[in-house]
């Protein structure tokens, strides 16, 4: 059961952006919900400096670092060395008082520090001991990521902490357990901790790691060159150290005869959480949002309501951010309302809200990239060209410059505004995987 972090809770605000006007008989209501948390008392993931000392911020937290030590990590040998250095950098970033452990992952999982099925408490001595233990990491064996996650879950549950986080590094495919076994593990540990996943090199499967990070409400990214691991691991750990409260739920109440069509996180990444709903009451359901620090996220909520005549008005949904308490109650952190008002003014009812339009395009952008790359791999080049061209058009229209740059490594852009492109020949696997991995990253709507 979730508990309050021991530091000050952040303050949450909920802002709803929508065009509430529907034509006569209209049923679909769309809204973008911006959730912002501020002032929780930590540095919010900022680098540790004299202004943000190592012992500042939340210590009611546990972190497990899972490092792939399968045989492929020795090809080339610099990969394993980079993984050790990256893990050491992450350990250096763990705040005093935070519980942590390091797991070596192969076809089985082994706790290399501190041992004994427990977590160590970070201080100068334990960080030094952990970095010394990293020297024993070598590469051998296979890959069964489910065993790593199971051990991480066991370790994190060994200590009564409110923020529970994992960092997972792999360089290959999950070849030593079945997809069904991995899914069974994800079902078992989902909701118990969040997990950021990183793939190093190009021999791993993007969809496999995305499946893990999605289930565990974390991030996924590629580090094509092992030399980039240290900076990436340090950044991930700094972000984890900025989390202040865990297990926040987005609760949606809808009136009778209304139906939630979907709930998606749309910034900073696209993540469909519709199927993650758990029933909270007869007309309300909870959607997990994971852990929060000082940050802002956007969600797209689509509700189908009963049709009504011109002049009628109704509350289409009530949104609440809630934090479960040990006694079974919830603490309400913020609220917002989604409305529906029927009109015969066509100009009002057909005007799409700018935020809704923007994020609808960003979701389509991610879909076009992923489908276009699949078509390219399958040799259906005309379809791949059309879909990636549409992606270029959407990235250009929304100002998503980072994604536009990644697309330009896969296609030659003839006319960005029209989406006219030609597929490049000789695209590197790293460029293709980077585009696929980062396809879900979005930009905020221009104010």
C-alpha positions in Angstrom: 0.0 0.0 0.0 1.3 3.5 -0.8 2.5 5.8 1.9 3.3 9.4 2.0 7.0 10.2 1.4 8.6 11.5 4.5 9.6 14.8 2.9 7.1 17.5 2.1 4.6 16.5 -0.6 4.7 18.5 -3.8 1.7 20.7 -4.7 -0.3 19.3 -7.6 -2.3 21.4 -10.0 -4.8 20.1 -12.7 -5.6 22.2 -15.8 -8.1 21.1 -18.4 -8.0 22.2 -22.0 -10.9 21.4 -24.3 -13.6 22.7 -26.6 -16.7 21.8 -24.6 -19.1 22.6 -27.4 -20.7 19.7 -29.3 -23.1 19.7 -32.3 -26.7 18.5 -31.7 -26.4 14.7 -31.2 -22.6 14.9 -30.7 -21.2 12.3 -28.3 -17.4 12.4 -28.2 -15.7 14.8 -25.7 -11.9 15.3 -25.8 -9.8 17.1 -23.2 -6.1 17.5 -22.5 -5.3 17.4 -18.8 -2.1 19.0 -17.7 -0.9 17.8 -14.3 1.9 19.8 -12.6 3.7 19.0 -9.3 5.9 21.6 -7.7 7.6 22.5 -4.4 8.1 19.0 -3.0 11.4 19.9 -1.3 13.9 18.2 -3.5 16.2 19.4 -6.3 13.8 17.7 -8.8 16.5 15.7 -10.4 19.0 18.5 -10.7 22.7 17.5 -10.6 24.1 17.2 -7.1 26.1 20.4 -6.3 27.0 22.5 -3.2 23.5 24.1 -3.7 21.9 20.6 -3.7 24.0 18.5 -1.3 24.0 14.7 -1.5 22.0 14.4 1.7 19.2 16.7 0.6 15.7 15.6 -0.7 13.8 12.4 -0.3 15.5 9.4 1.4 12.4 7.3 1.8 13.3 5.5 -1.4 14.9 2.3 -2.8 16.7 1.8 -6.0 18.0 -1.4 -7.7 20.4 -1.3 -10.6 20.2 -4.3 -12.9 23.2 -4.8 -15.2 23.3 -7.2 -18.1 26.3 -9.5 -17.6 25.5 -12.0 -20.3 28.2 -13.3 -22.6 27.4 -10.7 -25.3 28.4 -7.9 -23.0 32.1 -8.9 -23.7 31.8 -8.1 -27.4 33.5 -5.7 -27.5 35.1 -5.7 -24.1 34.6 -2.0 -23.8 30.9 -2.6 -23.4 31.2 -4.3 -20.0 33.8 -1.8 -18.9 31.4 1.0 -19.8 28.6 -0.7 -17.9 30.7 -0.9 -14.8 31.7 2.8 -15.1 28.1 3.8 -15.7 26.8 1.9 -12.7 29.6 3.5 -10.5 28.4 6.9 -11.7 24.8 6.1 -10.8 25.9 4.8 -7.4 27.7 8.1 -6.8 24.4 9.9 -7.4 22.4 8.0 -4.8 21.5 10.3 -2.0 22.6 9.6 1.6 19.9 7.5 3.3 18.5 6.0 0.1 18.4 2.2 0.0 20.1 0.6 -3.0 21.4 -2.7 -4.5 23.2 -3.9 -7.6 22.1 -7.0 -9.5 24.1 -8.8 -12.1 21.7 -10.2 -14.7 22.3 -13.3 -17.0 20.0 -16.3 -17.4 19.6 -15.9 -13.7 19.9 -12.9 -11.3 22.6 -12.4 -8.7 22.8 -9.7 -6.1 26.4 -8.5 -6.1 25.9 -5.8 -3.5 25.1 -5.7 -0.7 24.1 -9.4 -0.6 21.9 -11.3 1.7 18.6 -10.4 0.0 18.6 -6.9 1.4 19.3 -3.3 0.4 22.2 -1.2 1.6 21.7 2.4 2.9 23.7 4.9 0.9 26.6 6.7 2.6 30.2 7.2 1.7 31.2 3.7 2.9 28.4 1.8 1.2 28.9 3.6 -2.1 32.6 2.8 -2.0 31.9 -0.9 -1.2 29.4 -1.1 -4.0 31.8 0.3 -6.5 34.4 -2.2 -5.4 31.9 -5.0 -5.9 31.5 -3.8 -9.5 35.0 -4.9 -10.2 33.8 -8.5 -9.9 31.3 -8.1 -12.8 32.2 -10.2 -15.8 30.3 -11.4 -18.9 29.0 -14.9 -19.2 25.7 -16.8 -19.6 22.4 -15.9 -21.2 19.6 -13.4 -20.8 16.4 -13.9 -18.7 15.2 -10.4 -17.8 12.2 -11.7 -15.8 14.5 -13.2 -13.2 16.2 -9.8 -12.8 12.9 -8.0 -12.3 11.8 -10.7 -9.8 14.9 -10.2 -7.7 14.6 -6.4 -7.9 11.1 -6.7 -6.7 12.1 -8.9 -3.8 14.9 -6.6 -2.8 12.7 -3.5 -2.9 10.0 -5.2 -0.9 12.6 -6.0 1.8 12.6 -2.4 3.0 9.6 -0.2 3.9 10.1 2.7 1.4 7.6 4.7 -0.5 9.6 5.4 -3.7 10.7 2.1 -5.4 12.7 2.3 -8.6 14.7 0.1 -10.9 17.3 0.9 -13.6 17.8 -1.9 -16.2 20.6 -2.2 -18.8 20.8 -4.8 -21.5 22.5 -5.3 -24.8 20.6 -8.2 -26.2 17.3 -10.1 -26.7 15.6 -11.9 -23.9 16.4 -15.3 -25.3 16.5 -17.5 -22.2 12.8 -17.2 -21.2 9.6 -17.2 -23.1 7.6 -14.1 -23.8 4.8 -15.7 -21.7 7.2 -16.0 -18.8 8.3 -12.4 -19.1 4.7 -11.3 -19.2 3.9 -13.3 -16.1 6.7 -11.5 -14.3 5.5 -8.1 -15.5 2.0 -8.9 -14.3 3.4 -9.9 -10.9 5.6 -6.8 -10.3 3.5 -4.2 -12.1 2.6 -1.4 -9.6 5.3 -2.4 -7.2 8.1 -0.3 -8.6 8.9 1.8 -11.7 11.7 0.9 -14.0 13.8 2.8 -16.6 15.2 0.6 -19.4 18.3 1.2 -21.5 19.5 -0.8 -24.5 23.2 -0.5 -25.3 24.4 -1.2 -28.9 22.0 -2.5 -31.5 21.4 -6.2 -30.7 18.4 -5.7 -28.5 14.7 -5.5 -29.3 13.0 -2.0 -29.0 9.5 -3.4 -28.5 10.8 -5.9 -25.9 12.2 -3.1 -23.7 9.3 -0.8 -24.4 7.0 -3.6 -23.2 8.9 -3.7 -19.9 9.2 0.1 -19.4 5.5 0.5 -20.2 4.4 -2.1 -17.8 6.5 -0.6 -15.1 5.7 3.1 -15.9 9.3 4.0 -16.7 11.3 5.2 -19.7 13.1 3.4 -22.5 16.0 4.7 -24.6 19.0 3.6 -26.7 22.6 4.2 -25.9 24.1 3.2 -29.3 27.7 3.9 -28.2 28.7 2.4 -24.8 30.8 5.5 -24.1 27.5 7.3 -23.6 26.4 5.0 -20.8 28.0 6.9 -17.9 26.3 10.2 -18.6 23.0 8.5 -19.3 23.1 6.4 -16.0 24.0 9.5 -14.0 21.1 11.4 -15.5 18.6 8.5 -14.9 19.7 8.3 -11.2 19.4 12.1 -10.7 15.9 11.9 -12.1 15.1 9.0 -9.8 16.5 10.9 -6.8 14.1 13.8 -7.7 11.0 11.7 -7.1 9.0 12.7 -4.1 5.8 10.8 -4.0 4.8 7.4 -5.5 1.7 5.5 -6.6 -0.3 8.6 -7.6 -3.5 7.6 -9.5 -5.6 9.5 -12.0 -9.2 8.9 -11.0 -11.9 9.4 -13.6 -15.6 9.6 -12.6 -18.1 9.6 -15.5 -21.9 9.9 -15.4 -24.2 7.0 -16.1 -24.3 5.8 -19.7 -21.0 7.6 -20.4 -17.9 5.5 -21.5 -14.2 6.2 -21.4 -12.9 5.6 -24.9 -9.2 6.1 -23.9 -6.8 7.7 -21.5 -3.3 8.4 -22.8 -0.3 10.1 -21.4 0.8 12.4 -24.3 3.7 14.4 -22.8 6.6 13.9 -22.3 5.9 10.6 -24.1 2.9 8.9 -25.6 1.7 6.0 -23.4 -1.7 4.5 -23.6 -2.9 3.6 -20.1 -6.5 2.8 -21.0 -6.2 -0.9 -20.2 -4.5 -0.1 -16.8 -7.8 1.0 -15.3 -8.8 -0.5 -11.9 -12.3 0.0 -10.6 -12.5 2.5 -7.8 -16.3 2.9 -7.5 -19.5 2.2 -9.5 -18.7 5.0 -12.0 -15.1 5.7 -11.3 -11.8 4.1 -12.2 -8.1 4.7 -11.4 -5.2 4.9 -13.9 -1.7 4.6 -12.6 0.8 7.5 -13.1 3.7 6.3 -11.1 6.2 8.4 -9.1 6.4 12.2 -9.3 9.0 14.9 -8.6 8.9 18.5 -9.7 7.5 18.0 -13.2 4.5 18.4 -15.6 2.7 15.8 -17.7 -0.2 15.9 -20.2 -3.0 13.4 -20.6 -5.5 13.0 -23.4 -8.9 11.9 -22.1 -11.7 10.9 -24.5 -15.2 10.3 -23.2 -18.3 9.2 -25.1 -21.5 10.7 -23.5 -25.2 10.2 -24.3 -26.3 12.5 -27.1 -28.4 15.6 -26.1 -30.3 18.4 -27.6 -29.0 21.9 -28.2 -28.8 24.0 -25.0 -28.2 21.0 -22.8 -25.0 20.9 -20.6 -23.5 18.1 -18.6 -20.4 17.1 -16.6 -18.7 14.6 -18.9 -16.0 13.6 -16.4 -14.5 14.6 -13.1 -10.7 14.0 -12.8 -9.0 13.7 -9.5 -5.4 12.9 -8.6 -5.5 10.6 -5.6 -2.9 9.0 -3.3 -4.0 5.8 -1.6 -3.5 5.7 2.2 -2.7 2.7 4.4 -6.2 2.8 5.9 -7.9 2.3 2.5 -8.9 6.0 2.0 -7.3 8.3 -0.6 -5.8 11.8 -0.3 -7.0 14.0 -3.1 -4.1 16.0 -4.6 -5.9 17.9 -7.3 -9.1 18.0 -9.4 -10.4 19.1 -12.8 -13.7 19.0 -14.8 -14.5 18.0 -18.4 -17.7 19.5 -19.7 -20.1 19.0 -22.6 -22.4 21.7 -24.0 -24.5 21.2 -27.1 -24.9 24.0 -29.6 -26.3 24.7 -33.0 -23.4 27.1 -33.7 -21.3 25.2 -36.2 -18.2 27.4 -35.8 -18.2 26.7 -32.1 -18.8 23.0 -32.3 -16.3 22.3 -35.1 -13.4 24.3 -33.5 -10.8 21.9 -32.3 -9.0 22.9 -29.1 -5.3 23.7 -29.9 -4.0 21.3 -27.2 -6.2 18.4 -28.3 -5.2 19.0 -32.0 -1.5 19.1 -31.1 -1.4 15.9 -29.1 -3.7 14.0 -31.5 -1.0 14.8 -34.1 1.8 13.7 -31.8 0.1 10.4 -31.1 -0.3 9.9 -34.9 3.4 10.9 -35.4 4.5 8.0 -33.1 2.2 5.6 -34.8 3.4 6.6 -38.3 7.1 6.2 -37.4 6.6 2.7 -35.9 4.4 1.5 -38.7 6.7 3.1 -41.4 9.8 1.3 -40.0 7.9 -2.0 -39.8 6.9 -1.6 -43.5 10.5 -0.7 -44.4 11.8 -3.9 -42.7 9.2 -6.0 -44.5 10.2 -4.6 -47.9 6.9 -2.7 -48.5 8.7 0.4 -49.6 5.8 2.4 -51.0 3.8 2.1 -47.8 7.0 2.8 -45.7 7.6 6.0 -47.8 4.0 7.2 -47.3 3.9 6.6 -43.5 7.3 8.1 -42.9 6.4 11.0 -45.1 3.3 11.6 -43.0 5.6 11.5 -39.9 7.8 14.2 -41.4 4.8 16.3 -42.1 3.5 15.9 -38.5 6.9 16.6 -37.0 7.3 19.7 -39.1 3.8 21.0 -38.3 4.2 20.5 -34.5 7.7 21.8 -34.2 9.1 18.5 -33.0 12.6 19.3 -34.1 14.3 16.4 -32.4 12.1 13.8 -34.1 12.5 15.6 -37.4 16.3 15.3 -37.1 16.0 11.5 -36.4 13.6 11.1 -39.4 16.1 12.9 -41.6 18.6 10.1 -41.0 16.2 7.5 -42.4 14.6 9.5 -45.2 15.6 12.3 -47.6 13.1 15.1 -47.1 12.0 16.8 -50.3 9.1 18.8 -48.8 8.5 18.7 -45.1 5.3 20.6 -45.2 3.8 18.3 -47.8 5.4 15.1 -46.3 7.3 14.3 -49.5 10.2 12.1 -48.8 12.5 9.4 -50.3 13.8 6.4 -48.3 17.5 6.5 -47.8 19.6 3.6 -48.7 22.3 2.4 -46.3 20.6 3.5 -43.1 22.6 2.4 -40.0 20.8 0.1 -37.6 21.6 2.5 -34.8 19.9 5.4 -36.6 16.8 3.2 -37.3 16.6 1.9 -33.7 17.1 5.4 -32.3 14.2 6.7 -34.3 12.0 3.8 -33.2 13.0 4.0 -29.6 12.3 7.8 -29.4 9.2 7.8 -31.6 7.0 8.3 -28.6 8.7 11.4 -27.3 6.6 14.5 -27.8 6.9 18.3 -27.6 4.6 20.5 -25.6 2.0 22.5 -27.4 3.2 26.0 -28.5 1.6 28.7 -26.3 
